[in-house]
Amino acid sequence: MVDPMIALTVLNGSLLALLELWCNQPEADSDQAAGTMSEMILHMLGLSPAEARDLARRPLPAAA
């Protein structure tokens, strides 16, 4: 079972890392980095690598 506080801390740290990449390396492909990070986090939270890859590559739903 995943401790919710640890999971939230990991997610927050990942977001900070992505923001740091975006600010300090503007030439980096931030969309690809975000997708890769999403896959890694989903896998870490229990999805299989294939499920995580499939879910992370789906388009986001339209904003309501």
C-alpha positions in Angstrom: 0.0 0.0 0.0 1.3 3.5 -0.9 1.5 6.0 1.9 -0.4 9.0 0.6 1.9 11.5 2.2 5.0 9.9 0.5 3.2 9.7 -2.8 2.2 13.4 -2.6 5.8 14.3 -1.7 7.2 12.4 -4.7 4.7 14.0 -7.0 5.5 17.5 -5.7 9.2 16.8 -6.1 8.7 15.6 -9.6 6.8 18.8 -10.5 9.6 20.9 -9.0 12.1 19.0 -11.1 10.2 19.5 -14.3 9.8 23.3 -13.5 13.6 23.5 -12.8 14.3 21.8 -16.2 11.9 24.2 -17.9 13.4 27.3 -16.3 17.1 26.4 -16.5 17.2 24.4 -19.8 14.7 26.1 -22.1 16.2 24.2 -25.1 15.1 20.9 -23.6 11.9 19.3 -24.9 9.6 19.9 -21.9 6.7 18.1 -23.5 8.8 15.0 -23.9 10.2 15.3 -20.4 6.7 15.7 -18.9 5.5 12.6 -20.8 8.5 10.6 -19.7 8.1 11.7 -16.1 4.4 10.9 -16.2 5.2 7.3 -17.3 7.8 6.9 -14.6 5.4 8.2 -11.9 2.5 6.0 -13.1 4.8 3.0 -13.1 6.0 3.9 -9.6 2.4 4.0 -8.4 1.7 0.5 -9.6 0.9 0.4 -13.3 2.8 -1.9 -15.5 5.3 -0.2 -17.8 3.0 -0.8 -20.8 -0.1 0.6 -19.0 1.9 3.6 -17.8 3.2 4.3 -21.3 -0.3 4.0 -22.8 -1.9 6.2 -20.2 0.8 8.9 -20.4 0.5 9.1 -24.2 -3.2 9.6 -24.3 -4.4 13.2 -25.1 -5.6 15.2 -22.2 -9.4 15.7 -22.1 -10.8 19.1 -23.1 -11.1 21.6 -20.3 -14.6 22.1 -19.1 
